[in-house]
Amino acid sequence: MTLTVAEVLELPVVRSGEPEVLSGRRLTERIRWAHSSDLADLSSLLQGGELVLTTGTALARKPRKYLSGLAKAGAVGVIVELGTVVSELPDNTGRIADELDIALVALHRKTRFVEVTEAVHRRIVAAQYEEVAFDRHVHETFTELSMKGAPLTGIVDAAAKILDEPVVLEDLSHKALVVSTGTPADLLAEWEMRSRRSPGKRSDSEPWLATGVGPRSQQWGRLVIPRRAADAGRATMVLERAAAALAMRRMVERDKTGLQQQAQGGLIDDVLRGRISDDRDAAARAHALGLRHSAHYLPAVVRVPGPTAFGDPVAAHRRNVVLLDAVAHTVNAAGHSGLFSIRGDGEVAAVLALREHRAPAADKTLAALGERIRREVHRIDGAEGTVLALGPAARSVTDTIAGLSEATDIAEVAMAMEDDRPYYRASDVRLRGLISLLRDDRRVQRFAETELRSLLTDTPQSEPTHLTVLREYLRLAGNKAAVADRLHVSRPFVYKRLTEIRELLGVDLDDGESMTSLHVALLVHEASRQRA
């Protein structure tokens, strides 16, 4: 940043000359250069934006002519030294400078102009070098991010870090797609309404700075600093560079999920990984992304059976995108709102804000929604047996997202059940559902460890292991022949393994209570391993 006339007057070398402001015009205007001369006509030497230093001969003789020539040449101001050549100026000199809109300052003590120009030029050159260095840093940062294929969040965070300002990427419907890390939650409050009031020009109501993202005729979003930027010039330049990087990234990801769904998935992932822990921040981002305010939210998981394209990851990704689009469209079309994310092959997680969340109306609403999702997914994907699993309702967005893990477990259990329900809760998956709810209880974990300790620490010499044989034995209600057939081993091998298990555990495997106890312990052990 270059110096203003007022800042020049604060330099020690100028202050020692006891400056007196005769015309306060343009004191806050920045100067391009400082020029020292006693010529009566400097118009041919100036390019505009200069601060002229003079001993005052021409100024004292014909003040209007002298100042008029400087003003026409674009000079910002004049500093005149009194006492060496000229002792005083005509009384009307200050008024003339005011009329011509040019700063005029008199120095009442002898001043070495060479020291003034050196100090001014040193600051100007340093500022220009700093601007060049800053511009190079910005260029290198976004070029590197583009070359590395950085995600949208990485580009937005880079812009925010460079400017030390909050930065938001929004789409054309004013949904906040990406919010820079550390952005205060209050800046996202009522985002859509406030964003619509800010067309991109700084105003008193919403002094935002914004730039469009994408080609002029095909813009798909805006990059916004949602407050008054400390340095508007630098901020505009950085936003434009960042917007170019975002547009390039968008071109690369044209065949992937939509921007809003990427942003929703990113928010869910940030909460699950602990990058966002404050519920106010999470809720502000969620509402800015379209999740309606609600007294309760539901964690939901939609699982779809069918072949997975292990050999073709592109086909698998496209199938998952179709599934996500179908679920999101169905939820929104039913009058609800939500956040959606692909969490695995054939699996979509969602945070739902239902139109009606009070029982018993909520049960009917969920049943209708489950049926609609099943029909829509079948129509698009052809999948049979689509499952909608629900975790416990929560008041906060972060708690709801945390509940997605339980919904995932319920969905996994429900997929293996023959029961056909429009939606599943933990209570609907019977014993496995109970274990899903209690598996984190240390008393339940201790029970499983106590029951199975001997098998968990024992390593047999051949496969299948003791745990595998016991698991199938209990699943098949003690039918040894069926166990041998299921594991593709001989019956004598099964009898031998069961004898070893009986000796290791010290229990009667034919006793009904022992079988139940061991079966529960195995289910707890499996649930704990899946959670890890």
C-alpha positions in Angstrom: 0.0 0.0 0.0 1.3 3.5 -1.0 1.5 6.5 1.3 -1.1 9.2 1.8 -0.3 12.8 2.1 -1.3 12.7 5.8 1.1 9.7 6.3 3.9 11.7 4.7 3.4 14.5 7.2 3.8 12.0 10.0 7.3 11.0 8.8 10.0 12.1 11.3 11.9 14.1 8.7 8.8 16.0 7.8 7.6 16.5 11.4 11.0 18.1 12.2 10.2 20.8 9.7 7.1 21.9 11.8 4.5 21.3 9.1 1.4 23.5 8.9 -1.6 22.5 6.8 -2.8 25.4 4.7 -5.2 23.3 2.6 -6.5 20.0 3.9 -7.7 18.8 0.5 -6.8 15.3 -0.5 -4.8 14.6 2.6 -6.1 11.0 2.7 -5.3 10.4 -1.0 -2.4 8.1 -1.8 0.6 9.5 -3.7 2.3 7.7 -6.5 5.7 9.5 -6.1 7.4 12.5 -4.5 9.1 15.1 -6.8 11.4 18.0 -5.7 11.6 21.0 -8.0 11.5 24.8 -8.0 10.5 25.1 -11.6 7.6 27.5 -12.3 6.0 25.0 -14.7 6.1 21.3 -13.8 3.2 20.1 -16.0 5.5 18.4 -18.5 7.3 16.5 -15.8 4.3 15.1 -13.9 2.2 12.0 -14.7 -0.4 12.4 -11.9 -0.5 11.4 -8.3 2.7 13.2 -7.3 3.5 15.1 -4.1 5.6 18.2 -5.1 8.4 19.5 -2.7 9.4 23.2 -3.4 11.2 26.1 -1.7 8.3 28.3 -2.9 9.8 30.9 -5.4 7.2 30.3 -8.1 4.4 29.7 -5.6 5.0 32.9 -3.7 5.2 35.0 -7.0 2.1 33.7 -8.7 0.2 31.2 -6.4 -2.9 30.7 -8.6 -0.9 30.0 -11.8 1.5 27.7 -10.1 -1.1 25.7 -8.2 -3.4 25.6 -11.2 -0.7 24.1 -13.4 0.0 21.4 -10.7 -3.7 20.6 -10.4 -4.1 20.2 -14.1 -1.1 17.9 -14.2 -2.7 15.7 -11.6 -0.5 16.5 -8.6 -2.0 15.5 -5.2 -0.3 18.2 -3.1 2.5 20.6 -2.4 4.9 20.9 0.5 6.7 24.2 0.6 9.7 25.1 2.8 9.5 28.7 4.2 12.5 30.6 5.5 15.3 29.6 3.1 14.2 31.2 -0.1 10.7 32.5 0.7 9.8 33.7 4.2 6.1 33.7 3.7 3.3 33.1 1.2 0.5 35.4 0.1 -2.5 35.3 2.5 -4.9 33.8 -0.1 -2.6 30.9 -1.1 -4.3 28.3 1.2 -7.8 29.4 -0.1 -6.6 29.0 -3.8 -5.3 25.5 -3.0 -8.7 24.7 -1.5 -10.5 25.9 -4.6 -8.2 23.9 -6.9 -8.6 20.8 -4.7 -5.0 20.3 -3.9 -3.2 19.8 -0.6 -0.8 22.5 0.6 1.5 22.2 3.5 4.1 24.8 4.7 7.3 23.8 6.6 8.5 26.4 9.0 12.0 25.0 9.6 14.7 24.1 7.1 14.2 20.6 5.8 16.5 18.4 3.6 14.1 17.5 0.7 16.5 14.7 -0.3 15.8 13.0 3.0 12.0 13.5 2.5 12.1 11.9 -1.0 14.3 9.1 0.1 11.9 8.2 3.0 8.8 8.5 0.8 10.3 6.5 -2.1 11.6 3.8 0.2 8.1 3.3 1.6 6.5 3.4 -1.8 9.0 0.9 -3.3 8.7 -1.4 -0.3 4.9 -1.3 -0.6 5.0 -2.0 -4.3 7.4 -4.9 -3.7 5.1 -6.2 -1.0 2.2 -6.1 -3.4 4.2 -7.9 -6.1 5.2 -10.6 -3.5 1.6 -10.9 -2.3 0.3 -11.3 -5.9 2.9 -13.9 -6.6 2.0 -15.8 -3.4 -1.7 -15.8 -4.3 -0.9 -16.9 -7.9 1.3 -19.8 -6.7 -1.1 -20.9 -4.0 -4.1 -21.3 -6.3 -2.1 -22.7 -9.2 -0.7 -25.4 -6.9 -4.2 -26.2 -5.5 -5.5 -26.5 -9.1 -2.6 -28.8 -10.1 -3.2 -31.0 -7.1 -6.9 -31.2 -7.7 -7.7 -29.8 -4.3 -11.3 -30.0 -3.1 -13.6 -27.0 -3.0 -13.1 -26.8 0.8 -9.3 -26.6 0.3 -9.6 -23.7 -2.1 -12.1 -21.7 0.0 -9.9 -22.3 3.1 -6.8 -21.1 1.2 -8.6 -17.8 0.3 -9.7 -17.3 3.9 -6.2 -18.0 5.2 -4.5 -15.5 2.8 -7.0 -12.7 3.7 -7.6 -13.7 7.3 -11.3 -13.2 6.5 -14.2 -15.7 6.5 -15.1 -16.9 3.0 -18.2 -18.6 1.8 -19.0 -20.3 -1.5 -22.7 -20.3 -2.3 -24.8 -21.5 -5.2 -27.2 -19.5 -7.3 -30.1 -20.3 -4.8 -28.0 -18.8 -2.1 -27.2 -22.0 -0.3 -23.9 -21.9 1.5 -22.0 -24.8 -0.1 -18.6 -24.4 1.5 -17.7 -22.3 4.6 -14.1 -21.6 5.5 -12.8 -23.2 8.7 -13.3 -21.0 11.8 -16.1 -18.9 10.3 -18.3 -17.6 13.2 -21.7 -19.2 13.3 -23.5 -15.8 13.6 -22.2 -14.9 10.1 -24.3 -17.7 8.7 -27.5 -16.8 10.4 -30.4 -16.4 8.0 -27.9 -16.7 5.2 -30.3 -17.0 2.2 -32.2 -13.8 3.1 -29.1 -11.8 3.9 -27.3 -13.0 0.8 -30.2 -12.0 -1.5 -29.9 -8.5 0.0 -26.2 -8.3 -1.0 -25.9 -8.2 -4.8 -22.1 -8.1 -4.6 -21.6 -4.4 -4.0 -20.6 -3.1 -0.6 -23.5 -1.5 1.2 -24.3 -0.3 4.7 -26.9 -3.0 5.2 -24.7 -6.0 4.1 -21.1 -4.7 3.4 -20.2 -7.9 1.7 -17.6 -8.4 -1.0 -18.5 -11.0 -3.6 -17.3 -12.3 -7.0 -19.1 -14.7 -9.4 -17.8 -18.2 -9.9 -17.8 -19.7 -13.4 -17.9 -18.2 -16.9 -19.8 -14.9 -17.1 -22.7 -16.5 -19.0 -22.7 -19.7 -17.0 -22.0 -18.6 -13.5 -23.0 -21.3 -10.9 -22.1 -19.6 -7.6 -20.6 -16.7 -5.7 -17.5 -16.4 -3.5 -18.4 -14.1 -0.6 -16.7 -12.4 2.3 -19.7 -11.8 4.6 -18.5 -8.7 6.3 -16.6 -5.6 5.5 -13.1 -6.6 4.3 -10.1 -4.9 5.8 -8.5 -4.4 2.4 -11.0 -4.4 -0.4 -8.5 -4.3 -3.2 -6.5 -7.4 -2.0 -9.7 -9.2 -1.1 -11.2 -8.7 -4.6 -8.0 -10.0 -6.2 -7.9 -13.1 -4.0 -11.6 -13.9 -4.5 -11.1 -13.6 -8.3 -8.1 -16.0 -8.2 -10.0 -18.4 -5.9 -13.1 -18.2 -8.2 -11.0 -19.2 -11.2 -9.6 -22.2 -9.3 -13.1 -23.2 -8.2 -14.4 -23.0 -11.7 -11.6 -25.2 -12.9 -12.3 -27.7 -10.2 -15.9 -27.7 -11.1 -15.1 -28.5 -14.7 -13.1 -31.5 -13.5 -15.9 -32.7 -11.2 -18.7 -32.1 -13.7 -19.6 -35.8 -13.8 -19.6 -36.2 -10.0 -22.3 -35.3 -7.5 -23.8 -31.9 -7.3 -22.1 -29.1 -5.5 -24.8 -28.9 -2.8 -24.6 -32.6 -2.1 -20.8 -32.5 -2.0 -21.1 -29.7 0.6 -23.7 -31.7 2.7 -21.5 -34.8 2.6 -18.5 -32.6 3.6 -20.3 -31.3 6.6 -21.3 -34.7 7.8 -17.8 -35.9 7.3 -16.4 -32.9 9.2 -18.6 -33.7 12.2 -17.8 -37.4 12.2 -14.1 -36.8 12.1 -14.2 -34.2 14.8 -13.2 -31.2 12.6 -16.4 -29.5 13.7 -17.5 -30.1 17.3 -19.4 -27.0 18.2 -23.1 -27.5 17.5 -23.8 -23.8 16.7 -21.2 -24.0 13.9 -22.6 -27.3 12.6 -26.2 -26.1 12.8 -25.4 -22.8 11.1 -23.7 -24.6 8.2 -26.5 -27.2 8.0 -29.3 -24.6 7.8 -27.3 -22.6 5.3 -27.2 -25.8 3.2 -31.0 -26.1 3.3 -31.8 -28.2 6.4 -34.9 -26.7 8.0 -35.0 -25.7 11.7 -36.7 -28.4 13.7 -37.2 -29.4 17.3 -35.8 -32.9 16.5 -33.7 -34.4 13.7 -33.5 -38.0 12.7 -30.3 -39.9 11.6 -31.3 -42.1 8.7 -29.5 -44.6 6.4 -30.8 -46.0 3.2 -29.2 -49.3 2.2 -29.6 -50.9 -1.2 -28.8 -54.6 -2.0 -27.5 -55.8 -5.3 -24.3 -56.4 -7.1 -21.5 -54.0 -6.4 -19.2 -53.0 -9.2 -15.9 -54.0 -7.6 -14.2 -54.2 -11.0 -15.5 -50.8 -12.2 -15.2 -48.1 -9.5 -16.5 -45.5 -12.0 -19.7 -47.5 -12.5 -20.0 -48.0 -8.7 -19.6 -44.3 -8.1 -22.3 -43.4 -10.6 -24.7 -46.0 -9.1 -24.1 -44.4 -5.7 -24.7 -40.9 -7.1 -28.0 -42.1 -8.6 -29.0 -43.6 -5.3 -28.2 -40.3 -3.4 -30.1 -38.2 -6.0 -33.1 -40.5 -5.7 -33.1 -40.4 -1.9 -32.6 -36.6 -1.7 -35.3 -36.0 -4.4 -37.8 -38.2 -2.6 -37.3 -36.6 0.8 -37.6 -33.1 -0.6 -40.6 -33.9 -2.8 -42.4 -35.3 0.3 -42.1 -31.9 2.0 -39.2 -32.8 4.3 -35.6 -31.5 4.2 -32.3 -33.1 4.9 -28.5 -33.4 4.5 -27.4 -36.3 2.4 -24.1 -38.1 2.0 -22.8 -41.3 0.3 -21.2 -43.3 3.1 -20.4 -46.5 1.3 -21.3 -48.7 -1.7 -25.1 -48.8 -1.9 -25.5 -46.7 1.3 -26.7 -43.1 1.8 -26.7 -41.4 5.2 -29.1 -38.5 5.9 -30.0 -36.1 8.6 -33.8 -35.6 8.3 -36.0 -32.7 9.4 -39.5 -34.1 9.0 -42.5 -32.0 8.1 -44.2 -33.6 11.1 -42.1 -35.0 13.9 -44.7 -35.6 16.6 -46.1 -39.1 17.2 -48.2 -40.8 16.0 -48.3 -38.6 12.9 -44.5 -39.1 12.6 -44.9 -42.9 12.3 -47.3 -42.5 9.4 -45.0 -40.0 7.8 -42.0 -42.3 8.1 -43.9 -45.2 6.8 -45.0 -43.2 3.8 -41.5 -41.9 3.3 -40.0 -45.4 3.5 -42.4 -46.7 0.8 -41.7 -43.7 -1.5 -38.0 -44.2 -1.2 -38.3 -47.9 -2.0 -40.5 -47.3 -5.0 -38.2 -44.5 -6.3 -35.0 -46.5 -5.9 -36.5 -49.5 -7.5 -37.7 -47.4 -10.4 -34.3 -45.9 -11.0 -31.9 -48.6 -9.8 -34.0 -51.7 -9.9 -32.9 -52.7 -6.4 -35.2 -55.0 -4.4 -35.5 -54.9 -0.7 -34.3 -51.3 -0.1 -34.0 -50.6 3.7 -34.6 -47.3 5.5 -33.0 -47.5 9.0 -33.4 -44.8 11.7 -31.3 -43.9 14.7 -32.5 -42.1 17.8 -34.0 -38.6 17.3 -31.8 -35.8 18.6 -32.3 -32.1 19.2 -28.8 -31.0 17.9 -27.3 -31.5 14.4 -24.0 -32.9 15.8 -25.8 -35.5 18.0 -27.9 -36.5 15.0 -24.9 -37.0 12.8 -23.2 -39.0 15.6 -26.4 -41.2 15.6 -25.7 -42.2 11.9 -23.4 -45.0 13.1 -26.3 -46.7 15.0 -28.5 -46.2 12.0 -25.9 -47.9 9.8 -25.7 -50.9 12.2 -29.5 -51.2 12.1 -29.6 -51.1 8.3 -27.0 -53.8 8.2 -29.0 -56.0 10.5 -32.3 -55.2 8.7 -30.7 -56.2 5.3 -30.3 -59.7 6.7 -33.8 -60.0 8.0 -36.7 -61.4 6.1 -39.2 -59.0 7.7 -40.4 -56.4 5.2 -40.9 -53.0 6.9 -41.1 -49.5 5.4 -38.5 -48.4 8.0 -36.5 -50.0 10.9 -35.5 -48.8 14.3 -33.3 -50.5 16.8 -36.4 -52.1 18.4 -37.4 -53.6 15.1 -34.3 -55.7 14.7 -34.9 -57.8 17.9 -31.9 -59.1 19.8 -29.4 -57.6 17.4 -31.1 -54.2 17.8 -30.9 -54.5 21.6 -27.2 -55.3 21.3 -26.7 -52.4 18.9 -28.1 -50.1 21.6 -26.1 -51.6 24.5 -22.8 -52.5 22.9 -21.0 -49.5 24.3 -22.0 -50.3 27.8 -18.9 -51.5 29.6 -20.8 -54.1 31.6 -22.1 -55.7 28.4 -18.6 -55.6 26.9 -17.1 -57.1 30.0 -19.8 -59.9 29.9 -18.8 -60.7 26.3 -15.1 -60.8 27.1 -15.7 -63.0 30.2 -17.8 -65.5 28.2 -15.4 -65.8 25.2 -12.0 -65.0 26.7 -10.6 -68.5 26.3 -11.6 -68.6 22.6 -10.3 -65.1 21.9 -6.9 -65.9 23.2 -6.6 -69.4 21.8 -5.2 -69.9 18.3 -6.1 -73.3 16.7 -3.7 -74.9 14.3 -6.2 -75.2 11.4 -9.2 -73.4 10.0 -12.1 -72.8 10.7 -11.4 -71.3 14.1 -13.1 -72.0 17.4 -15.1 -68.8 17.1 -16.3 -69.6 13.6 -17.4 -73.1 14.6 -19.2 -71.8 17.7 -20.9 -69.0 15.8 -22.4 -71.4 13.2 -23.2 -74.0 15.8 -25.3 -71.4 17.7 -26.9 -69.9 14.6 -28.0 -73.4 13.5 -29.4 -74.2 16.9 -26.9 -77.0 17.6 -27.3 -78.9 14.4 -23.8 -80.4 14.0 -24.5 -81.9 10.5 -25.7 -78.5 9.3 -22.5 -76.8 10.7 -20.3 -79.3 8.9 -22.2 -78.6 5.6 -22.1 -74.8 6.1 -18.4 -74.8 6.8 -17.5 -77.4 4.2 -15.8 -79.7 6.7 -16.3 -83.2 7.9 -18.5 -84.1 10.9 -15.7 -85.5 12.9 -13.8 -82.2 12.5 -16.9 -80.4 13.9 -17.2 -82.9 16.8 -13.5 -82.4 17.6 -13.8 -78.6 17.5 -16.9 -78.6 19.7 -15.1 -80.8 22.3 -12.2 -78.3 22.3 -14.6 -75.4 22.7 -16.4 -77.2 25.6 -13.1 -77.8 27.4 -11.8 -74.2 26.8 -15.0 -72.6 28.0 -16.0 -75.1 30.7 -19.6 -75.1 29.7 -22.2 -77.5 28.4 -22.9 -76.6 24.8 -26.1 -78.6 24.8 -27.5 -76.6 27.6 -30.1 -74.0 26.4 -29.1 -71.2 28.8 -25.4 -71.7 28.0 -26.1 -71.5 24.3 -28.2 -68.3 24.7 -25.4 -66.7 26.9 -22.7 -67.6 24.3 -24.9 -66.4 21.4 -25.4 -63.0 23.0 -21.7 -62.7 23.8 -20.8 -63.5 20.2 -23.3 -60.8 18.9 -21.8 -58.2 21.3 -18.3 -59.2 20.1 -19.3 -58.9 16.5 -21.0 -55.5 17.0 -18.0 -54.1 18.8 -15.7 -55.2 16.0 -18.0 -53.6 13.4 -18.0 -50.3 15.3 -14.2 -50.2 15.5 
